[in-house]
Amino acid sequence: MKLTDADLGVFIKKVLKLDPGKRKEYLRQVDYLIERLEKKINEDSSFSVLRFTKTGSLTKGTVLRPRDGCGVDADVAVDLDISEAKKDDVDLLHQTIRKLLIAVYPQKKESDFEVQPRTLGIHFHDSGLDVDLVPVVPIPAEPGYGWQPSSQGDTPVKTSVKGQLKFIKDRSDRDPRFRPLVRLLKRWRNHQELEKFRSFTIELLLAALIDTQGTAPGLEEGLQRFFLFVAQTELKTPVSFPENGNVSKYPSDPVVILDPVNSENNVARRLQDSERKEIVAKATSAWETISAASWKSGKGDTLELWKQIFGRSFVIEE
């Protein structure tokens, strides 16, 4: 039997989607953090911090409900008042943000500030919220753009946080099923242990399908066309967007999905060929499983097949 949007909506509401009240609570906490940080830099200009921009899945409205005691992640881009010449000095970028955090939260432990290759994180024990502060070195000649450090220690990447947010909002405005599909696919990714298949990569592939095939006629159909696209192309076909203009040459990476705000940035460049093959194999299996489920006459048989894709918590009834 085919599943309706109402059927899949139950799974999204009961298992995947963060309660609206909880999302507002987390967003208020992020806003309060930003307010405290802004108050401090307004009092003391020595912190070399210019501004903050909320980003990530909490802001986009695609965050998943936490599971197994894990909290929710929120991302904040931090524009630094640092010369472009120092954009490669990741330690300096982290130290600049950490200095500000310690000034605002002197009572916090050193372990509450976690340094990662690309971000500096702060953990709030009471709510379980983790905020990743992403340093950005602005490009004066290109307003709205900045350099972000690489998560793998490579050269910094030029991007526009606000441009990326606008791009995702444009596609989600065009297709009301965009956000629910992102949640479903992130859950599939997690259940299938495809850790390297980043959320932004999933969002861009869905956006490309909206551009080329229009809005998804239904959630099940939206999943099927995503899985079929991955299976048929084997992720070997470069993906770009109208925002990229005419692209004369694509990178030679195993998977190429261009950043819509920077044609020279392949957001899928970290995917190795072995990881590409694994994603393709599991997407092919998911397409075949949903196809088989749609031909089953009994609800129980149908659900058992869907649970192979999303796990034992998959439900379609309140």
N, C-alpha and C positions, 0 to 999 in steps of 0.2 A: 504494500500500500504506500502511496505517496504521502508525505507529511506536509501539512499546510503550514503557513506562517504562524498560525495560532498554536499549532503543535510545537514547533521549534521555539516559539516565543515563550512557552512555559519553561523550557530548559534554560533559555537565556535569562529569564526573570528569576527562577529559583536557584540556579547554579552559577551562572556566568556573570550576570550584571551586578555591579555594586549598588546597594540600596541608594536611591536618590538622596536620602537624608545623610547617609554616610559619606557620599561623594561631596556634598556641600560642606560637611564637617571637615573633611580633609582639605578641600580647597580653601576654607577659611583659615585653617592652620598654616597653609602655604602662604596665604595673603598676610597673615600675622607675622610670619617669619620675614617676609619681604619688607613689611612695614618697619620692623625692628632694625633690619639691616640698612634700609634707606635712612632711617632716623640717625643711625650712627654715622653714616658717611656724610650726611648733611651737617652733622656737628663737627666732623673731623675729616678734612679732605685728604689726609695723608694715606688713606686706605687704597687709593688707586683703583677704585671701583666706580663705574659710571651708572649702570642701570641693571635691572633684572627683568627677565621675560619668562613667564610660565610656559612650559612646553611639555611634551610627552603625552602618554595615553590618558592620564588623569585630566589634563586640559582638553584633549581631543574628544573625551567622552567614550573611549574604547577600553578603559581599564577593566581588568578582570577582578572578580571577587577573590580576596586572598584565600588560600587553602593551606592546610597542614601547618597552621600557626604562623605562616609567613605574612608579613604586612604588605601594605600598598606602597608602590614607588611613585614619587613625583619628581619631575625634572624642572630645573630652573636654569636658564642660560644667564650667565653673569658676564656682562660686558666690562672689560678691564681697561683702565687708563694706562695702557702699556704700549710701547712702541712695537710696530710690526716686526722690527728687527729681532725682537725677543720672543717671537711667537713659538719658537722651538724649545724654549726653556720651560718645560712642563713643571719642573720643581718650583720655579719662580711663580708660575700661574697658580699652582696649588697653595703655595705659601701666602700669596696675596689674599686669597679667599679665606684660608685658615686663620690668618691674623684678624680678619674682620669677625669671623665666627666666634673666636675666643673672646674678643672684646664684647660681643653681644651676649655670649653664654659662658661667662667665666666659671660657672658652677659645673659645667659639663666635664666629663672625663675625656682623656685623650682618645680612648677607644671609641667614643661617640662620633669621632670624625675619621671616616674611613677614606684613605687615599687609594684611588684606582687609576689605571693608566690615563683615563679620559676625564674622570670626574672626581669631586671630593664630596663624600656623602655625610649626612648628619642623620642620626637615628633618634626618634622621639619614642621613649619607652612607654609612655602612658597610652598613646593611640596606636603604636606600632607603625607609624608612618616613617618611611625612609625618603629623604629628599636628596637627590643627586644634583649638585651644583656643577654646571658645565662651564668651564672658562671659555670666553670668547675674546679674541683680540680684534677689535674693529678695524676695518679697512677704510681710512679717511677718504680715499678716492672713489669708493663705492659705498655710499650710504646704505645702511641696512644689511651689509655683508660683513662677515668676520671670519677669522681663522679659528677652527676648533682643533684641539689636539687629537691625535689618533689614538684609538684604544689599543693599537698594536705597536705603538712607538714609532710609527712611520711619520712622514712629513705631515704637518697640519692640513686640514681640509677647509677649503673655502666654501661657505654656505650662508644661507639666510634663514634664520630661525622663523622669523615672521613670514617669510615667503613660503616656507614649507607648511606652516600652519594654515596659511591662506589657501594653498593648493589642496590640502586635505579637506578643508571646509568647503571649497568649491565643489569637490566631488561628492561629499556627503550631502550637500544641499541638492545636488542633481539626482542623487539616488538615496532615498530614505532607508534603504536596506544596507547601505554601506557600513555603518557602524555595527549593526547586528552581525553582518558577515565577518567583519574584522574580529569580533569576539569569538565567533564560532571557529574561525580558522586559527586563531591564537590558541584556543583550547585544543583543537586537533593537533597543532604543532607541539604543544606541551605534552599531550598524551602519547604522541608518537616519538617523543624525545628527540625532536629536531631542533636542538638548542641553537644551532648556527643560523636558522631561518628566522632572521630578525623581523620584529613587528613592522618596522617601516618598509621592509621589502615586501611583506604581505600587503600592506596598504597600497603600495605603488602598483603591484600587480593587479589588485582589484580596481584601482583607478584606471589602469590601462584598458581593462575590460569594459569599463564604463565608456571610455573614449571611443573604443572600436566597435562595441556591441550594444551600447545603450544601457539603460537601467536594467537591473536584474528583474525578471518577471516574478520571482518568488525566492524565498530563502533557499529552498532545496535546489532550485534551478541555478541560483547564484553560486552555491557550493559546487554543483556539478560542472558548471562552465569554468570555474577556477581550476578544479582538479583536472578537467579535460585539457585546458590550455597548458598546464604544466606537463601533463602526460604526452600530449601531441608535440609540443615544441621541445620537450626535454630540457627546457630552460636554456636552449642554445640560441634562441632568437633574441637579439638585442631589443630592449624595451626603452622607448623614449616617449616624449610627450609634446604636445603642441607648444608648450612653454619653452622647449629646448630649441625650437626653430629647426632649420635644416642642419642635420648632423652629417658631416662629410666622412668622418672616420670614427669607428667605435673601438674601445679598448679590446685587447685580446684575451681578457680574463674568461674563465669557464662560464660565468654567468654575468651578464651585463644589463643593469637596470640603472638608467641615468637619473641623477638627482634633478628634479624639474627646475631647480633654481641655479644649477651649475652643471652644464653638459660635460665638464671635464671630471666630474665626480661620479664614479660608479659605486653606488651604495651597496652593491652585491659583490664587491671585489674580494671580500674575505672568504667567500665560498670556494672551497676546493672542489676539484672535479669529483672526488669520491663523495663529498657531501651533496653535490648536485645530483648525482645518481641516486643517492638515498632518498632525497626529497622527491625526485621523479617517481621512484618505485613506490613510495608510500602514497603519493597523490594518485597514481594509477590504481593502486589497491583501493583507495577510498572511493574513486569514481566507480569502480567495478562493484564495490560493496553497496553503495547507495543505489546503483542501477538494479542490483539483485533485490534489494529491499523493496524497491518500488513495485516489483512483480509479485511479492508475497501477498497472500490474501489475508493472513492472520496478523493481528496487532503484535502478538508475542514474538513471532518469527521476525517481523519487521524491526522491532525494538532490539532484538538480539544482534542483528546486523549493524544497526546504528551504534550500539554500545562498543562494537569493535573499533569504531572510529573515534568516539568521544569518551569512552570509559563507562564503568558500571553506574555512574551517577546520572547517566542520560535518562531523562524523563520527558513525557509529553502531556502529563496530566497533573492538575493541581493537587 
